[in-house]
Amino acid sequence: MAISQKSPSYDIWLERIIRLRDRNNIYSDYQIIRSLRRPFSVILEKDMNRAMDGLELRQEYETRYKVPALLGNCTILEVLIALAKRIAFMTSDSAEEEDDVGYWFWRMIDNLGMTNKDEINEHILTIWMERRFKFNGEGSPFPLRKCDKNQTNIEIWYQMQSYMNENYDIS
């Protein structure tokens, strides 16, 4: 089955979901996105759920555009977009939920400290994927100001919950 002329590529579709931030410096955002296309690695067993969320994006795309199954490992980009979609759903009470996905995605990128330098991004992502970030989550998408549990031992879903409760009172 060939991809319809009307359907965007999967990569473009993902980029549309997150909406590039700075129209004056789009190259920086593309560099960051490119570095996020590496495979997502699971250290804690329950983080496999985040990979499954990322793969659900592929299913959504395949269903919407009636394209063949996309194969390969889940990427960090897909995981972060899936997390952003969940946060947008949890925090939004309006039709602008879709617009919020980009906000939350870029909020996580900023929390990670990513830049437009590929070598820095690779280092940052390795620290996060290997769970070598700080006790309080600094160096991850979900740093905390007040922390009594080592975030390197907590699955991403609960890191996200703690971050949202601390910063946005969603409890």
GINOR-V511430 format. One record per run of one state. SS is the DSSP state (~ for helix, > for strand, _ for the rest). FROM is the first residue (numbers start at 1). TO is the last residue. If there is no record, write none. Layout:
BEGIN
SS:FROM:TO / SS:FROM:TO
END
This chain:
BEGIN
_:1:9 / ~:10:18 / _:19:22 / ~:23:35 / _:36:38 / >:39:39 / _:40:44 / ~:45:65 / _:66:74 / >:75:75 / ~:76:91 / _:92:96 / ~:97:112 / _:113:117 / ~:118:129 / _:130:150 / ~:151:153 / _:154:155 / ~:156:168 / _:169:171
END
